Amino acid sequence: MAQVKKHFMKEGSVVLEAFLDLDVFEKVKGEFLNGEFVDEVHPILHAFKMTKVSGDGALFVKEFLKKVLGDVNFSWDVRSFGWKDYTIINDDVTLDDGYDVYFCLEDWEYSNGARIVYVDGNGGYVYFTPKANTLVLVKRSKNMQKFIEYVNHYAKEKRQYYLVGESK
Amino acid sequence: MNMQEWVNEEFLDESIVMQLKESFLHASPFSHIVLDDFFDEDKLFEVLNELCKEEFAPKESDLFSLKQTQDLVSSESELLQKFRSFLLSKEFTSYVYSITGIKVKEGVIDLAGSLYEDTDRLLCHDDKLDSRKIAFLIYLSELEEEDGGSLDLYSSENGMPKDIVKRIVPKGGRVALFEVSDVSFHQVSEVVSDSQRIALGGWFHV
């Protein structure tokens, strides 16, 4: 844990594969994927499907986050990206300082899109391509922007799912 | 270098121009027009051949994935420079005014070649930037509807894009023109085959 915290503080992000025991992961994944997903479509901003998650639904990651970040409140939802889904950087919106969490639910071919992308203030890109059962923690800063890469037609009927936590 | 050299005769007929003007003004979801076989076919073929000699650099962001030339102001091709000069000539910009009712700045144009291949796309946006006023596309290759690569126009509600209400499929020799405005929301749909969408495009300014 100390190593994780040190790495995170130094690099501004950390990627933790095989985050949960496999049987726990399958249970958590099943619960999230059974949620009621609704279309979240504003063509100039984003297109994806989403289901809200109560704070209890993310309990499995809360304890970990508390040890790394201390007492930080997050809002949670599960976002699903299939063919033609995406998010776009909104130039009118700058991020506040804070933290973003992504817990990846499906193995995925990232040549199909859906990469998690952060853009720093100098136009530098950082890409995250997590496997299933991987936790990604990112420290946001004011100059950063973020998006989920457009999913192309090679995804066919498959969808990628992220549990997303954004600190308030 | 004049209209007769580049533009097919039928489009120079005054009554046709009047019809085009009406079409443009009353088009939905925002002012635009689509003109098939507008330019002389042989001349456009020469333009395509010259354009294919230019370097197309890959461009990727949250909004787009495509390949694009530099602005053709820096092209060393005599023919491309000639075509560019014609597009920003008084004669042509007056013609654009007669259709659109918009007096664009003479001698000012953004013009580049674009190439969209499998998975390339340009997501929803309005083109509003600086003094851009009329966007145009000159298609130099032909795609079928199922290939993707269409110019899709969105309806709008409360100043935000809503639904795709028109798809303009790339067709060799087709020209599309639209007024850049608060509601000129559009996209280039993803190319989903091995077909290539090649076009010249850009903006007139005010």
Chai-1 contact restraints between the chains, C-beta under 6 A:
chainA,res_idxA,chainB,res_idxB,connection_type,confidence,min_distance_angstrom,max_distance_angstrom,comment,restraint_id
A,P43,B,C124,contact,1.0,0.0,6.0,A-B,restraint_1
A,P43,B,P161,contact,1.0,0.0,6.0,A-B,restraint_2
A,I44,B,C124,contact,1.0,0.0,6.0,A-B,restraint_3
A,I44,B,P161,contact,1.0,0.0,6.0,A-B,restraint_4
A,I88,B,D62,contact,1.0,0.0,6.0,A-B,restraint_5
A,I88,B,L63,contact,1.0,0.0,6.0,A-B,restraint_6
A,I89,B,D62,contact,1.0,0.0,6.0,A-B,restraint_7
A,F147,B,D62,contact,1.0,0.0,6.0,A-B,restraint_8
A,N152,B,T119,contact,1.0,0.0,6.0,A-B,restraint_9
A,H153,B,V192,contact,1.0,0.0,6.0,A-B,restraint_10
